Amino acid sequence: MMNFEEIAQRVFPFFDSIGIAYRFGPLEKDCFLPGLSIENGVIIIDRDRILYPGDILHEAGHIAVVPAAERKGLTAASIASRTDNAAEEMMAIAWSYAAAVHTGVDTYTVFHEEGYKGGGQSIADSFSNGNYFGVPMLQWTGMCANNEQIENLRVNPYPYMLSWLRK
């Protein structure tokens, strides 16, 4: 498992390069993910309260997969009530796996034992073995290549991403 500083060195420059906003500050209330929240499309990180720094990539995934026009209004509270919540959750998981691979973050740090209703390790194992979910939706939104693009344009397949942010 990677610690906060190891993850920070890898993911924050990545976020800067793709346009995912984040800031550090105290979170006064309990959050769904300890020490993390999203306010108006910005990841808020409470360094004193964060328990699982790999969760930062998952929260970034939620921001990344929301349509651009809706991104700035996204909050931690609004994620669960979004019309496409189930699809966006699967997309955020697939996105966070691709981002972990891209940045060199250990996937078992992102998909840890305490997350995903205890199924984090199973998700990491499945994705590591090429058994993905959420990828068809990333393909549908143009964020990663579909089979035709892979074949005809010789574009790299998932977990390579064509675009890190949904348009």
C-alpha positions in Angstrom: 0.0 0.0 0.0 1.3 3.4 -1.0 1.2 6.3 1.5 -0.2 9.8 1.0 3.1 11.4 -0.1 3.8 8.6 -2.6 0.4 9.0 -4.2 0.6 12.8 -4.1 3.9 12.9 -6.0 2.2 10.9 -8.8 -1.4 12.1 -9.0 -1.3 15.8 -8.3 0.9 16.6 -11.3 -1.4 14.3 -13.4 -4.5 16.2 -12.2 -2.8 19.5 -13.0 -2.0 18.3 -16.5 -5.6 17.1 -17.3 -7.5 19.8 -15.5 -8.9 18.2 -12.4 -9.0 20.7 -9.6 -8.1 19.9 -6.0 -7.4 21.8 -2.8 -6.3 21.0 0.7 -8.4 22.0 3.7 -10.3 20.9 6.7 -13.5 19.0 6.3 -15.7 19.7 9.3 -18.3 17.1 8.7 -18.1 13.4 8.1 -17.8 12.4 4.5 -18.7 9.2 2.6 -14.9 8.8 2.1 -13.0 9.9 5.2 -11.0 13.0 4.5 -12.3 13.5 1.0 -15.2 15.5 -0.5 -16.1 17.1 -3.8 -17.4 20.7 -3.9 -18.3 22.4 -7.1 -16.2 20.0 -9.2 -13.1 20.4 -6.9 -11.7 17.5 -4.8 -11.3 18.7 -1.2 -8.6 16.8 0.7 -8.3 16.9 4.5 -4.8 15.6 5.1 -5.5 15.1 8.8 -8.6 13.0 8.2 -7.9 11.0 5.0 -7.7 7.3 5.7 -7.2 5.8 2.3 -5.2 8.1 -0.1 -6.0 5.8 -3.0 -9.6 7.1 -2.8 -8.4 10.4 -4.3 -8.2 8.7 -7.7 -11.7 7.4 -7.3 -13.1 10.8 -6.5 -11.2 12.3 -9.5 -12.9 9.6 -11.6 -16.3 10.9 -10.6 -15.3 14.4 -11.7 -13.7 13.1 -14.9 -16.7 11.0 -16.1 -19.4 13.7 -15.6 -20.2 15.7 -18.8 -18.1 18.9 -18.9 -21.1 21.2 -18.7 -22.1 19.5 -15.3 -18.6 19.1 -13.8 -18.4 22.5 -12.0 -21.7 21.8 -10.2 -20.7 18.3 -9.0 -20.7 17.8 -5.2 -20.1 14.7 -3.1 -23.8 14.9 -2.1 -25.1 15.2 -5.7 -23.2 12.1 -7.0 -25.7 9.6 -5.6 -28.7 11.4 -6.9 -27.5 11.8 -10.5 -29.7 10.3 -13.2 -26.8 8.1 -14.5 -25.3 7.4 -11.1 -24.9 3.6 -11.6 -23.2 4.0 -15.0 -21.0 6.9 -13.7 -19.9 4.8 -10.7 -18.8 2.0 -12.9 -17.1 4.5 -15.2 -15.3 6.1 -12.2 -14.0 2.7 -11.1 -12.7 2.0 -14.6 -11.3 5.5 -14.9 -9.5 5.2 -11.6 -8.0 1.9 -12.6 -6.7 3.4 -15.8 -5.4 6.5 -13.9 -3.6 4.3 -11.4 -1.9 2.3 -14.2 -1.0 5.6 -16.0 0.5 7.2 -12.9 2.1 4.2 -11.4 -0.1 4.1 -8.4 -0.5 0.6 -6.9 -4.0 -0.5 -7.9 -4.4 -2.3 -4.5 -4.0 1.1 -2.9 -6.9 2.5 -4.9 -9.0 -0.7 -4.6 -8.2 -1.4 -0.9 -9.9 -3.8 1.5 -12.0 -1.2 3.2 -13.5 0.2 0.1 -16.1 -0.9 -2.4 -18.1 -2.7 0.2 -15.1 -5.0 0.9 -14.7 -5.9 -2.7 -11.7 -3.6 -3.5 -9.2 -6.4 -3.9 -11.5 -8.4 -6.1 -12.0 -5.4 -8.4 -8.2 -4.9 -8.6 -7.7 -8.6 -9.3 -10.4 -8.6 -12.0 -9.1 -5.5 -13.7 -5.5 -6.8 -13.5 -6.7 -10.0 -15.3 -8.4 -8.0 -18.1 -11.9 -8.5 -16.7 -13.2 -4.9 -16.9 -16.5 -3.3 -16.2 -17.4 0.3 -17.0 -15.2 0.3 -20.1 -18.0 0.1 -22.6 -19.4 3.4 -21.2 -16.0 5.0 -21.3 -15.9 3.9 -25.0 -19.4 5.2 -25.6 -18.4 8.7 -24.3 -15.2 8.7 -26.4 -12.8 8.5 -23.4 -11.2 5.3 -24.5 -11.0 3.5 -27.8 -13.7 1.1 -29.0 -12.9 -2.1 -30.9 -13.2 -0.5 -34.3 -10.8 2.3 -33.4 -8.4 -0.2 -31.9 -8.5 -2.4 -35.1 -8.7 0.3 -37.8 -6.7 3.2 -36.3 -4.3 1.0 -34.3 -5.2 2.9 -31.1 -4.1 1.4 -27.8 -6.9 -0.4 -25.9 -8.0 0.3 -22.4 -6.5 1.1 -19.9 -5.1 3.6 -22.4 -7.4 6.6 -22.5 -8.1 8.8 -25.5 -9.3 11.6 -23.2 -9.1 11.8 -19.4 -12.1 14.1 -19.2 -15.5 13.6 -20.6 -16.5 16.2 -23.1 
